[in-house]
Amino acid sequence: MQSLASKLVPKAVEKLIPYQSARRIGGQGHLWLNANELEQPINYGDLSEKDNNHYNRYPDFLPHDTAEAYIEYCEQNSGKLNCEAVTVRGADEAIDLLIRTFCHPGKDQIIICPPTYGMYEFCADSFSVNTCKIPLLADFQLDVDQIKEQLPNSPLLFLCSPNNPTGNSIHEADIITLLEASKDSTLVVVDEAYIEFSSQQSALHLMHKYPHLIVIRTLSKAFGLAAIRCGFLLADSSVMTYINRLIAPYPIADPTAEIALKALSSNGLEVMHKQTNQLIQIREWFKAQLMLLDSVQHVFGSETNFVLIRFKDHLDTYQHLITQGIVTRNQAHEEILKDCVRITIGSKESMLETLNALKTLK
Ligand SMILES: Cc1ncc(COP(=O)(O)O)c(C=O)c1O
């Protein structure tokens, strides 16, 4: 049976032969004179001997060990998976790749549910793809019926769970309803950048039944590795066939792959889980403290490493925090988030300083 991915993929992508980089072509030998690299590494002084001794060579064209380590990590929570993973330069690259792989510029539209992460629309715009916006309902859940109406015209639906900037998880029942309704029309992408902070299970286990589900992940949040730019796209092989045609020849720098592997080792995962639990405790304590403040109108529930707060006078609050050297994110440009500010959870000391600054607000 023809997969949905192969039905949707534009002819130009279907015909693409992946760029034949030297690493992809490979070969056997003892002199590697095929990639115009410097044969001997240069020692720049600060790098250790071990680090330095291979940076003259291009990295693996698709670093399988990081992808395999990531799947193993996912399987600890989601059980045996039958999907594939690719390592990308942050979840942002996954978003961009999906739009460039499955949308016809100037013709197709993606569906998003604002307020949500800004890169879906930005990437669509940058590739001349339209964005159909079906706003979240007042409780920040999906307007499932409205989304269903748009499915036949849209190769991609982006859901963000837990959602940035609202902080809540999308009901799994709604995701399943949409997966059922989209089987013949739309690849459903669930961006799980904040999943480690959530009490809801990942959508990954649904991939057995719904091969048109795609999950995006990152090491930038709970793993604390935003600087190395490392994310993962997990999907059925029918989807991955086309992603692999478009992906950059050397998507991941060697130092990134090395650090990612350390983070995904059993020691690395233990540290990450411990830190995540601590952060969740600080988040819940901070929320409770915020609710005691006069300036606060509402603190929204959070399944992430930030909280969304409605202040009585958000501009005053936001500016006041800036004058105290505390930089937060003003969300008031979205109608549904009028008077809202998003605050990332840091250490207990940082949150205490923030609370004290809020208390001095006149
Ligand atoms: C929902 C969501 N997805 C993706 C990203 C980007 O992640 P990365 O740093 O892996 O590109 C972010 C970053 O804030 C985000 O909030």
The ligand as an SDF file (V2000), in Angstrom:
LIG
                    3D

 16 16  0  0  0  0  0  0  0  0999 V2000
    8.2920   24.1130   21.2230 C   0  0  0  0  0  0  0  0  0  0  0  0
    9.6940   24.2970   20.7920 C   0  0  0  0  0  0  0  0  0  0  0  0
   10.1560   23.5510   19.7920 N   0  0  0  0  0  0  0  0  0  0  0  0
   11.4160   23.6750   19.3560 C   0  0  0  0  0  0  0  0  0  0  0  0
   12.2730   24.5810   19.9260 C   0  0  0  0  0  0  0  0  0  0  0  0
   13.6650   24.7300   19.3700 C   0  0  0  0  0  0  0  0  0  0  0  0
   14.4990   23.7470   19.9010 O   0  0  0  0  0  0  0  0  0  0  0  0
   16.0170   23.6390   19.4290 P   0  0  0  0  0  0  0  0  0  0  0  0
   16.8290   24.4350   20.3660 O   0  0  0  0  0  0  0  0  0  0  0  0
   16.2810   22.1650   19.5540 O   0  0  0  0  0  0  0  0  0  0  0  0
   16.1040   24.1020   18.0190 O   0  0  0  0  0  0  0  0  0  0  0  0
   11.8390   25.3870   20.9850 C   0  0  0  0  0  0  0  0  0  0  0  0
   12.7460   26.3780   21.6030 C   0  0  0  0  0  0  0  0  0  0  0  0
   12.4020   27.2060   22.3910 O   0  0  0  0  0  0  0  0  0  0  0  0
   10.5050   25.2410   21.4180 C   0  0  0  0  0  0  0  0  0  0  0  0
   10.0160   26.0000   22.4070 O   0  0  0  0  0  0  0  0  0  0  0  0
  1  2  1  0
  2  3  1  0
  2 15  2  0
  3  4  2  0
  4  5  1  0
  5  6  1  0
  5 12  2  0
  6  7  1  0
  7  8  1  0
  8  9  2  0
  8 10  1  0
  8 11  1  0
 12 13  1  0
 12 15  1  0
 13 14  2  0
 15 16  1  0
M  END
$$$$
